[in-house]
Amino acid sequence: MKKIVLLGLVFFSVFASNIKAQTNNDGRNYVKLHIVQPLGDYKDSYKSGFGLDFGRMFPLNFDIADGMVLPGLDITFIDFTFDKGKDNVYYSDVYNISKINIGPAKTSGGVLMNLGVKLGPMVTVGITDGLVADFAIQYDPTIVFSVGRKGVNINEWNNGDCSQLDTKKASSISFAHRVGFKGDIRYSGFIFGLEFIVGGTTLNYSNKIIPVYNYSESQGVNDMRVKDEKDLGLGTLLLNIGYAF
């Protein structure tokens, strides 16, 4: 992720130093609604969701030199997103050596909520009268709230009686270092744009509820275990619509 951030900052610096900015003397507050599209392993566990941003753009109103501008600042005071987890069904015949088949085990995906702030340099580019483009790179420290995936704990089976398998739920609070790259088109206050966020966290439920499914071809065994931690990449694509005022 460090290489991605470094490349992004280099590109932004070169871009910002070679354009003519169009700014607003008093800055702009904004409210944005998100459609949240998880990417990578985030997408494997969670569905598309929604979110909300509230913040302010602080453009700087002077040029460094002819054709060069000093980027402003984009601060998002509230950054909130919500995703619902995916449901899965797992099968295991790991106990077939004793002629016991414990599957299937259904897991409920739970929910994931991200709450944070975002801060970083921005630049506003005039396109035509009233139509501008805003670009920003923001550091996004995030608190991640997760209601745990409900799963059958196969370590607590009782004398082969599958009806006695324990069903558990748990919650997790963790922290994520994330970085966002966004571009918006703004016209008469209305905002439309895209944002790409990279980063990750470790969900720790302090309870063995996360199913891990493995298959051993040599032994012909499907092996489902449970664990209490999950490393989760938080790669996210946001579709934004909002208003600046």
ZAMARGU-4260 file (C-alpha; in steps of 0.2 Angstrom, whole numbers, plus 5000, padded with zeros to 4 digits):
<rodrens>
0) 5000/5000/5000 | 5015/5012/5003 | 5020/5011/4985 | 5002/5015/4979 | 5001/5030/4991
5) 5019/5036/4985 | 5014/5035/4967 | 4998/5044/4970 | 5006/5058/4979 | 5019/5060/4966
10) 5006/5060/4952 | 4996/5073/4962 | 5010/5084/4965 | 5015/5084/4946 | 4997/5087/4941
15) 4994/5101/4954 | 5009/5110/4949 | 5005/5111/4930 | 4987/5116/4930 | 4977/5132/4933
20) 4965/5131/4948 | 4948/5138/4949 | 4944/5141/4968 | 4930/5148/4979 | 4936/5161/4991
25) 4926/5155/5006 | 4928/5136/5003 | 4914/5124/5002 | 4905/5112/5013 | 4898/5096/5006
30) 4887/5081/5009 | 4889/5065/4999 | 4879/5049/4998 | 4889/5033/4993 | 4885/5017/4984
35) 4899/5006/4992 | 4906/4992/4981 | 4918/4981/4990 | 4933/4974/4981 | 4944/4959/4983
40) 4942/4948/4998 | 4931/4962/5005 | 4919/4958/4991 | 4920/4939/4995 | 4913/4942/5012
45) 4902/4958/5010 | 4888/4964/4998 | 4887/4982/4991 | 4882/4995/5004 | 4879/5013/5006
50) 4887/5027/5016 | 4888/5046/5020 | 4902/5059/5020 | 4901/5077/5027 | 4916/5088/5025
55) 4923/5104/5019 | 4935/5110/5005 | 4948/5123/5009 | 4955/5129/4993 | 4970/5141/4994
60) 4968/5157/4983 | 4985/5161/4976 | 4997/5154/4963 | 5015/5149/4968 | 5021/5155/4951
65) 5014/5157/4933 | 5004/5141/4929 | 5008/5133/4946 | 4995/5133/4961 | 4996/5128/4979
70) 4984/5113/4982 | 4970/5116/4995 | 4964/5105/5009 | 4949/5093/5009 | 4943/5087/5026
75) 4929/5075/5028 | 4923/5076/5046 | 4912/5061/5045 | 4915/5046/5034 | 4902/5032/5037
80) 4899/5016/5027 | 4888/5001/5030 | 4889/4984/5022 | 4879/4968/5025 | 4888/4951/5025
85) 4886/4937/5013 | 4878/4921/5018 | 4887/4905/5015 | 4884/4886/5017 | 4899/4875/5021
90) 4900/4856/5020 | 4913/4845/5030 | 4916/4827/5031 | 4931/4829/5041 | 4924/4816/5054
95) 4920/4803/5041 | 4933/4792/5048 | 4920/4789/5062 | 4906/4788/5049 | 4900/4805/5056
100) 4896/4819/5043 | 4893/4836/5052 | 4888/4847/5037 | 4881/4857/5031 | 4884/4872/5042
105) 4876/4889/5037 | 4885/4905/5041 | 4876/4922/5042 | 4887/4936/5036 | 4882/4949/5049
110) 4886/4968/5046 | 4902/4979/5044 | 4902/4998/5048 | 4916/5010/5045 | 4917/5026/5054
115) 4932/5038/5051 | 4938/5055/5045 | 4948/5059/5029 | 4961/5073/5027 | 4972/5077/5012
120) 4977/5089/4998 | 4965/5094/4985 | 4964/5104/4969 | 4950/5111/4959 | 4951/5113/4941
125) 4939/5124/4931 | 4932/5116/4915 | 4919/5128/4909 | 4908/5141/4917 | 4900/5133/4933
130) 4908/5116/4929 | 4923/5111/4939 | 4933/5095/4944 | 4939/5092/4962 | 4953/5080/4965
135) 4960/5074/4981 | 4971/5061/4990 | 4966/5058/5008 | 4972/5049/5023 | 4957/5039/5030
140) 4960/5033/5048 | 4945/5022/5051 | 4936/5013/5066 | 4929/4996/5059 | 4914/4989/5069
145) 4909/4971/5064 | 4895/4960/5070 | 4902/4943/5069 | 4898/4930/5056 | 4887/4918/5064
150) 4893/4900/5062 | 4892/4882/5068 | 4907/4879/5080 | 4912/4861/5075 | 4924/4860/5089
155) 4909/4858/5101 | 4900/4843/5093 | 4893/4831/5106 | 4894/4812/5103 | 4891/4814/5085
160) 4874/4823/5088 | 4874/4837/5076 | 4859/4846/5084 | 4870/4850/5099 | 4883/4860/5089
165) 4884/4877/5096 | 4879/4892/5086 | 4888/4908/5091 | 4889/4927/5087 | 4901/4940/5092
170) 4907/4958/5088 | 4923/4966/5084 | 4930/4983/5085 | 4947/4987/5075 | 4956/5001/5067
175) 4962/5003/5049 | 4974/5014/5040 | 4967/5018/5023 | 4970/5030/5009 | 4957/5037/4997
180) 4959/5044/4979 | 4944/5053/4973 | 4938/5064/4958 | 4922/5074/4958 | 4913/5084/4945
185) 4904/5098/4952 | 4891/5109/4944 | 4880/5122/4953 | 4883/5114/4969 | 4879/5096/4963
190) 4892/5083/4965 | 4895/5067/4955 | 4911/5057/4957 | 4921/5041/4961 | 4933/5037/4975
195) 4945/5022/4977 | 4950/5017/4994 | 4964/5005/4999 | 4969/4998/5016 | 4964/4984/5028
200) 4961/4978/5046 | 4961/4962/5057 | 4944/4958/5063 | 4946/4950/5081 | 4930/4942/5088
205) 4938/4934/5103 | 4927/4919/5099 | 4929/4905/5086 | 4915/4909/5074 | 4924/4912/5057
210) 4923/4896/5046 | 4939/4891/5037 | 4936/4879/5023 | 4950/4868/5016 | 4950/4853/5005
215) 4964/4839/5005 | 4964/4830/4988 | 4977/4817/4994 | 4966/4812/5009 | 4949/4816/5000
220) 4943/4826/5015 | 4934/4842/5016 | 4940/4851/5032 | 4930/4865/5040 | 4938/4874/5055
225) 4933/4889/5064 | 4945/4904/5070 | 4942/4920/5079 | 4952/4932/5068 | 4951/4937/5050
230) 4962/4948/5040 | 4951/4959/5029 | 4957/4970/5015 | 4946/4985/5013 | 4948/4989/4995
235) 4933/4999/4990 | 4925/5009/4976 | 4913/5022/4980 | 4900/5030/4968 | 4897/5048/4975
240) 4882/5060/4973 | 4880/5075/4984 | 4879/5094/4986 | 4892/5107/4990 | 4886/5123/4999
</rodrens>
